Amino acid sequence: MPSNTNIHNSRVALTEHACKRARQRFRWNESTLERMSKKAFESGLKRKNTNGHLKKYLDELWNERKHANNLRLYGETLFVFSNHTLLTVWHLPTELRPLARVFHSKINKSKLPD
């Protein structure tokens, strides 16, 4: 049995570009990127679960990048996927980070049992 049972068996492929950007922007090596991309894919905040300025920002990205059909926010990092392939990662703009935290906390509270 794997040691990290929080990560499901989702298969996430990494592009060379995603690996390069993760090293450049976050100083993550490939194994860290693989672990983080699985977490983001499984439990990251989806575009449909946002609204306001954050949703507008994500919608604009969605429209600009038609090949990227799956945007996920995990922490303050935006993961851009095409199906199960990670295309790139980048920091969420500073002004949107508090909004992302609010949406994350709302989603997490709704998952808690009564």
N, C-alpha and C positions, 0 to 999 in steps of 0.2 A: 504494500500500500504506500502511496506517495506520502512524503512528510508534510506537504502543504495541502490539506484537504479542502481549503477554502477556494482553491482554483479548480473549476470544473474541467471537463475534458475538451473544452473548446480548442480547436486547432486554429492558431493565428499564425499566418505567414508574415515574415518581415521582408520588406524590400531593402535593397542596398541603400536607397535614398533615406529610408526611415532610420536605418542604423547609423548612417553618417550624421543625420540631423540630431539624433539622440546623443551622440558623442559630442557634437558641437554645442548644442543648446543646454544639455543637462549633465554632460560628462558621464553618461550611462554606457556601460559596455553592452554587448549583444545579449548576454544572459539576463541582465537587469531589464533591458528593453523588452525581452520576451516575457518575463514575469509581469512587468507593469502593463504591457499591452493585453495580456490575458485578463488581468484584474479589471482593466478599463473596459474590455469587451464584455465581461460578465456583469460587472456592477457599476459601470460608469453611468453618468447622467446622460440620458438621451435628449436629443433636441426637442422631441415632442413633450417632454416633461418640464419645459421651461416656458417663460413668457416675458413680456416686457423687453427691455434693452438686450438682455442676454439672448432671448429668442431671436430678436431682430439680427443680432450679430451672427448667430449660428445659421439663420436662414440665408443671410447674404453669402456666407461661406458655401453653404449647400448649393446655392444658385451659381456661384462662380466655378465650382468644381463638380461638374456633373458626374465625373467618374468616381467621385468619393460619395458613396451612398450611405455611409454610416459614420456619423460624428459622435464621439463620446468624450465627456468631460470626466476626468478622474483627478480629484484634488484641484490643482490650479493648472493642469495640463490638458491640452486638447489633443486627442488621438483621432487621426483621420484615416478611416478604413475604406476599402472597397471590398464589399462582402467580408471575407475573413482575412484580408490582406492589409496590413498596416502600411499606409503610404508615407505618412510623416507625423511628426509631433511638434507642438510648440506651446509656449506659455500663453495662457489666457491673458488678455490685456488687463493691466492693473486695475482699471476702473470697474471691470466686470467680476473680479474675484470675490468681493463680498456677496454679490448676487448668486454666484455659483455655490457658495457656502450655504446660503439660505435654502436654495433648492435641494442641495444634498441633504441638509438636516430634515427638511420636510419629507423627502423620500424615505430616509432612514426611520423617521418616526412612524410613518405609515406602515412600515414593514414589521414593527414591533408588535408582539402579541398583546392583547388586552389584559 
